[in-house]
Structures are given as C-alpha cells and as structure tokens.
C-alpha cells in the first residue's frame, strides 16, 4: 500500500512539474503539443478498452482525428488561421459513418460503433481542447494553473480524506472505494484552494473564486465518477498501466474533462464578457 502511494505521489509530481514548465515557460505551440499528447493517449486507451468489450471501433482513425481538433484550435488562436474547429468536428462525424459503409461483415453494431467513436471525440478530444482556449485568454497560464490545481486538489483530498475517514460509500454500484466523507473533504479543499489562489490572481475576484471552487469541485467529481462508470462497464480497474501509481493517461485527466469547458464558459460569461 505504501509503495502504491509513493508511486502515485512521485508520478503526480512529475506530471505537475512537466505541466508547470510547459504552461509558464515554454511557447504556446509546445502547450498545444502537450494537449495533443494527453488527448492522443487518452483516446487510444479508451478505444482499446472498448475493443476488449467487443465493440468495433476505428481506433487509429479516432485517435488521429481526435488530435486534429486541438491543432485546429491552436492554428486559429495562435496562428491567425480561419476557425476550422467546427469544420473538423463535422468532418469527423461524416467520416465516422462513411467508414461504417466500408465494413464487409454483416455487423449489427453500426450505431453502437459510430456512437462510441463520436462520443470519444467529443468527451476526450473536444472537451480537453478547451485548455488551449483558456491558455489564450488574458493571463491564460495562471488560469490554466488555477483550473488544474483546484480540480486536482479535489481528487487528492477525496482520496486521502476518504482513506482516512471514509465510512459511507458515495455510489457503491459505480465506485465502491469513493466515500461521502472523501467527496465532502475534496469539495471543501477545492473551495479553500480557489479562494487562496484568488489572492494572487487579479482576474478572478474572491467571490467568483468561491463559486468556481464549488463548481469545479462538484463537476470534477462527476467527471471522475463518469470514468469509473465506464471502467466498471468495461470490467477494468485502470485505463492502462502507463503511469505508475495512477493508471492510464485517461485516469489522470478524467476530472478535468468536464471542468475545462465549464471553466472556460464561466470565464467568458462572467470574467471576460465580450
């Protein structure tokens, strides 16, 4: 158990250090590559799990298409090119069905196969691509850091507080190890962390910070439970064993998939209204 926790902590620190250096000190195109890296590996893990369940998917098509979306967003925001994000999403939908026409078997799972492929593109690729949009907002690096820290401190709090004080399962049929005590502890930590960070972030007033802390804390837990729901359906513990102590790349970003777009839209509506 101690060895598992040590691996989890060391791997987490390595990821945080890498993300911090890329976000604050390196050019935006490298930040885009980091997003592509996380999206690409997460999609590959997701499609691999689905295949093991017996669902036919075009794994490589879905993975390659998924990494085009963040690149299109970067080229628009960072390179001044036309906004091709909606175009590529529509093309991805179109070709997902066109590829189904090329199958030579008498399959009965065309709808399931198409739906799973499109779901992954939206759920993983498009949602995580909002990090690039956030990065291009005023003080974008600080906002990205705020989002990651407030969301992940919820994960950390829920994990350790749940292990120490957890007695009541949150939703046992989905994730028997997650507890109500851990969920409440993680949420409180998110709110307190958001408030503390607002003291150093001019763009986020403390009232908005408290709202965001609560919002990101709740939504982050929904994202974490959503992946737990999929993994239970697929009969796997982790998306992969790529990251020691943490599982797969998808296991790392699960809580961020919903918080990233919600955070972006909150900022656009309340902090940076145009």
C-alpha positions, -999 to +999 in steps of 0.1 A: +000+000+000+028+024+010+046+016-023+015+023-043+010+057-026+047+065-032+044+057-069+012+078-071+029+108-054+061+106-075+042+102-108+019+131-099+048+154-090+065+146-123+033+154-143+027+186-123+063+197-129+061+190-166+028+208-169+040+238-149+071+242-170+052+239-203+024+262-192+045+290-178+079+289-195+075+274-230+058+286-262+022+280-268+028+256-296+045+233-270+015+237-248-006+226-277+017+195-282+012+186-246-026+188-251-022+166-282-002+141-262-028+138-234-056+136-259-039+111-282-030+087-254-064+090-237-083+083-269-061+053-277-067+039-241-104+045-244-107+028-278-085-001-266-108-007-236-139-005-259-124-031-282-118-055-253-156-052-246-163-064-281-174-032-297-159-025-331-142+009-334-118+025-358-092+031-331-065+047-352-089+069-372-105+081-339-071+088-323-057+107-353-090+126-358-090+135-322-056+151-322-066+173-352-092+192-332-067+208-307-043+215-335-071+233-354-079+254-323-043+263-319-039+273-355-069+296-352-059+312-319-022+312-322-016+314-359-045+336-371-059+310-394-096+305-400-116+288-373-117+252-386-127+237-353-164+233-362-154+221-397-132+193-384-159+182-359-184+179-387-159+161-410-151+137-381-188+129-378-192+124-415-162+101-419-172+081-388-203+070-408-185+067-441-161+042-426-190+021-415-201+018-451-167+001-459-172-028-435-176-061-453-191-081-424-228-083-416-223-065-384-253-054-362-234-028-342-230+001-367-249+025-345-230+015-313-197+017-331-204+051-346-218+064-313-188+053-292-164+068-317-181+102-318-186+101-280-149+097-275-141+126-299-164+150-280-158+137-245-120+135-247-107+155-276-130+184-278-135+189-240-098+187-232-091+211-261-107+239-241-074+241-222-059+257-254-088+282-254-082+291-218-044+295-224-052+322-249-073+343-225-057+372-206-033+357-180-040+323-196-012+305-179-024+315-144-059+305-154-048+271-166-029+266-134-060+277-113-082+251-132-057+223-127-049+229-091-085+235-080-097+204-098-069+181-088-068+192-052-103+178-051-090+145-063-062+145-038-085+155-009-112+130-018-085+102-020-067+108+012-096+120+034-117+091+021-089+066+030-086+082+065-121+090+075-143+074+048-171+052+062-200+057+039-198+048+002-207+076-022-222+055-050-211+019-044-225+004-076-202+027-096-171+031-074-172+013-040-140+029-028-153+065-031-169+078+001-192+106+010-166+119+036-139+120+008-163+138-016-171+164+010-134+168+020-123+172-015-150+198-022-140+218+008-104+217-003-114+229-038-132+259-024-104+268+001-078+264-026-097+285-051-101+313-025-064+312-016-053+313-053-077+343-059-054+364-036-027+361-063-049+362-094-062+396-103-085+382-130-106+361-105-123+381-077-127+362-045-165+359-049-161+342-083-132+321-068-155+306-042-182+299-068-156+284-091-141+263-063-175+248-055-184+244-092-151+228-102-151+206-071-186+192-079-180+188-116-146+173-111-161+146-090-188+140-117-160+136-143-142+111-120-173+091-114-181+092-151-149+074-159-155+050-130-188+042-146-172+034-179-144+013-163-170-007-144-189-013-176-156-024-193-145-045-163-112-028-159-096-011-129-075+015-148-074+027-184-039+014-187-007+009-167+012+036-185+016+059-154+029+041-123+005+045-093-020+064-114-031+040-141-035+055-176-035+090-190-073+089-191-073+082-154-053+114-149-075+137-169-109+123-162-119+150-137-106+177-160-127+167-190-158+184-177-142+212-156-122+226-186-152+236-208-173+247-178-144+269-165-139+284-200-176+293-204-178+307-169-148+330-177-163+341-210-197+349-194-187+365-161-150+375-162-143+383-199-177+392-214-173+404-249 
